[in-house]
């Protein structure tokens, strides 16, 4: 992975810029060990990943104005990659409903 895409990491997760961004800031937070969906993730890992989301939002300058986090679970939600990941999107006005 090119160095400029790598953002941050913790003991069990890492964050990098999405290669096909859907917002000015689009970062993925991913566990280092494969976990298919949020349903299989231990609570401690989810807490660590959300802590990394906070850190990324602050580091990327989107914490104050706001950002969106998205976790897709199973096909009907749009999950296409069965390795748990949290999308962190910001840098523009988000719309609701999301789609």
N, C-alpha and C positions, 0 to 999 in steps of 0.2 A: 504494500500500500504506500503510495507516495507520502512523504513526510508532511507536506502541507495540508493533508486531509486529517492527520492525526491531531486530536484536540487534548485529550486527558485520559487518565486511567486510575483505577483503584486496584485493590488486590484481586478482585474477582470480575471486574468489568472494564470496558474501555469505551471511548467516544471518538467518533470520526465524522468528517463532513460527508454528507450523502453525495454520491457521484451524479445524481440526477435531482438536484434540489427543487423543491416545490415552494420555497420561500427564500428571501434573502439569506436567512440563517436556517439551515436544515442539517441537523446533526443526529446521528444514530448512537444510542447507548446500548451496548451489547454485552452479555455475559461472556467471559473467556471460555467457559465450558458450555457445550451445546445444551440448551434447554429448548424443547420444541415450542411451547407456548407459555403464557403467563400462568396457566393452570398447573403446570408442573414445577414452577419456580418456588424454591423455599422462600419464606417470608423475609429472612435475613438478606437474601440476595436482592429481593425487590426493594428493600429499604436502602441497600447500598447503591442500587441503580438509580433510585430517585434522588439520593444524595448527590450522585454524579450529575443528574439532570440539573439540579440547583446550581452546582458549580459551573457547568457549561453555560447556563443562562446568564450567570453573573459575568463569566469570562468573555462571552460573546456580546455583552452589552444589551441583552434583551430582557433582563430580569425586571427592570423598573417599568418599562412600557407594557410588558406582557408577552406571553408566549403560549403555545399550545403543545401539549404532550399527547401522543397517540400510540396506543398499543392495539394492533389488530390481532384478533384471535379467531382462527379457523376461516374457511373460505368465504362464508357469507359476510364477514367483516372486511374481506379484501386481503387476508394474510396470504402471501405468495411465497414467503421464505419461512420455513419451519425452524427458525432459530430466533428465539425471543429477542425483540429489539424495541426500543422506545424511540419514536421520532420526536425531536425537539424542533419546533418550527416557530420562527419569529421574524421580526424586522419589517412586518407589514400588518395591516388590519386583517384579522381573520373574520370569516363570515360564519353565520349560523343559520340554518343547520349546515353541517359540513358536507353532507352529500351521501 
